[in-house]
């Protein structure tokens, strides 16, 4: 049996049973455990299933926790990403920044870059960017207000985004998949991110390595639409190959 045929049948088993072990799959297909591990690694990289210790399980779409819960997750990784981003942004740049815990960390790192203009739908980011030694010129987009994320969203926000042009769209995402691209768990947030991309010279996605290989419900863009991925760690070889093929610069 060819590897692709075997991998298709592995997906059938995982879809039917919810999960499967390396040992059971090796016995079922009469191949070595190492062969199955390679199959599972390839399937996980493509976003077809979730690889776990000793086997694999059916992939579930990622759903975000509350903003406060997410704020404390991977804080060191988000801080590292923010420091990297701050070195990329020049004085006088104009930025779109969407709502997210990672973009909020980025705002903290950008407060000392002078003469920035920031357009955002995040109340928290607006407050951060308006303070400091070199407060940015901030435009807070208006629309339907969500108290958990302290953000505005909906048609009014999308209409207002179109009034601006920016050097960079700095976007937080819920998930990035080698095949499906960058995704969000919220429809309004995905639409806001797409609108910002359409009105910016380039797109910078800020995401910790834990989000690579995930899937979420609402696509923001394909990999080839991302100019730069700012990450806290080097992506694995297979994911890095997908990013290279899409022309994504990794910082």
N, C-alpha and C positions, 0 to 999 in steps of 0.2 A: 504493500500500500504506500502510495506517495505521501510525503509529509502534508501537503495541502488537503488531501482527502482525509487523512487521519485527524488533522486539526478541525476539519468541518464536523467530523463525527464526535470529537471531544466536545465541541460546542453543543452538539445535540444532547450528549449525556449530561453536561452541566445545566443546560436549560431544562431538561426533564427532571433532574434530581435536586437541583439547587446548588449542589457542590459535589466534588469528587476528589479522591486522594490520588497522589502520584502512583501508589502501589496498585490501586484498583484499576487505574487506567493502563498501567504497564501490563497488567495481567490480561485485561480485556483486548488489548491490541497486540499482545505478544511482542513487545519491544522492551528495551531497558528503561529503568527509571530515569536515567540521564536523558534519554531521548524525549521522554514525556516532559521533563523539566524544561528542555529547550522549546518544545511545543508550547508549553504554558507561558514561558517568557515571551515568545513571539506574539501569542494571542493577547497577553496582557498589555504589551507595548502598543498593539493596534487598537486597544480599547474594547476588545471583544469579551473579556472576562476579567475577574479580579484574582490575581495570584496571591495565595495565602500560604502560610507555613504548612508544608506537607501536601499541598494540592491547590485547588482553585474553587471559586464559587461564582455564581451568577452575578454579573455586574449590576449594581443598583445605582441609579442616578443620585448624584450628590445633592443633599438638601442642607442649606445653611442653618446654623444655630442662630441664637439671638446675637445682636451686635456686640453686647457686652461680653458674652461668652467667647465670641470670635476674637475680641480685642486682646484677650490674654493667651490665645493659641499662637504658638510659633513666634513669640514676641522677638526673640533674638534674630530669627530669620528675617522678619519684617524690618527690623532695625538695620540689618546688614543691607537689605535691598534698598532701603531709603538712603543710606549713605552712598551707595553706588549711583543711584539716580541723581543725587545732589551734585555729583561731579559731572554729570552729563548736561545739566541745565545751565545756560549762560545768562548773565545779567541782561535784563531787558526782554527775555523770552515771554511769550504768551502761551499759557497752558490751559487746556481743558483738564479737569480732574473729576472723575466720577466718585460716587460714594463707595467706600470700602474701608476695612480696617487697615489694609496695607497702604492704601493711598493716604489714610490719615497719618500713619507713621511717616510717609513721604513728606507730607506737609510740614511735620515737625522738623525734618531735615532741610527743608527748602526755605525756612523763614529768614535765613541770613543771606540768601541770594538777592542782591538788590534789583529793584526796578522790575519785578515780575508783575505780569498781569495774569490773574487766575479766574477762570470761569468754571463754576462748580454748582452742582445740585446738592452738595453736602453742607449743612449748617455747621457741622463740626470743622470741616476743612476751611470754610470761610472764616470762622472765628480764629483758627490757628494762623492762617495766612495774613490776617489783618493785624497781627501783633508783631513784636520783635523789633530789632534795631532797624530793619529795612522792611516795613510792612508793605505787602503787595497791594496792588490795585485789584480789588476783588469784585466780581460780579456774581451775585447769588441768583441762580435761576429760580423762577417762581412756578409753582404748580401745586398739585395735591400733596399734602404733607403726611409723611410717615414718621411717627414718633420714635419707633424702635431704631431705625437707621438714621434718624434726624435728617431726612432727605426729602426733596421734592421730586415728583415724577409725573408722568402722564403727558397728554397732548400739548399742554401749555409749555412744558419744559422742552419738548422736541421742537416746537415752533420757535422758542427763544434761542436754542442752540444754533439754529440756522442763521441767526443775525450776526454771528461771530465767525472770525477766522483765527486759527491758532497755529503756533509753530508745532506744538506737540499735543496729542491726546494721551494723557497718562491714565491708564485704565487698570482697575482691579478686576479679577475674574474669579469665578468659583472653581473652574476646572479647565484644563487644557489637554486635549487628546490629539495624538499624532494624525488621526484621520479626520476627526470632526472639528478640530480647531479649538478656539477659545469659547467658553460657555459661561452662562450665569444661571443661578437658580431662580431668578425673578425676571418675569417678562419685561416689566417696566424698566428695570435696570439694564437689561440687554438692549432694549430699544434706545435708551439714553446713550449707552456706550457706542452703538452704531452711528447715531447722529453725530456724536463728538468726532468719531473717526472721519466721517464724511466732510467735516469742516476743519480738519487739521492737516498740516503738511506731512506729518508722520505719526505713527502709532507706537506707543511704548506700553507694553503690558508688564505690570509688576506682579510677580507671583512666586511664592515659595515652592521649592521642589516637591513638597507633599501634594501639590495640586496637579502635577504632571501625571498623565495617565488616567485622570478622573474624567467622568462625563457628568454633565448637568443638563437640565431640560431645555434651555434656550440658548441657541447659538448666537454668539456675538460676531465672529468672523472666522474664516479659514486661516490656517497658519501663514499662507503666503500674503495675507493682508496685514500681518504684523511686521513692523520694521525692526523693533528691538524687544527682546525678552530680558528683563532684569530679574535675576533669580539668585537665591542664596547659595546654591550649590550647582555643580556641573551636572547637566542631565546625563542619563545613561547613554551608552553608545547608540542604541537603536533610536531613542528619542532624539538624540543630537543629530543623527543622520537625517531624520525627518525635518528637523529645523533647518539644517544646511540645505536640503533639497528645496525647501520653501523660501530660502533666501533670508531667513531670520537671523539677525545678529544677536548673539547671546553675551550678556555682560554679567 
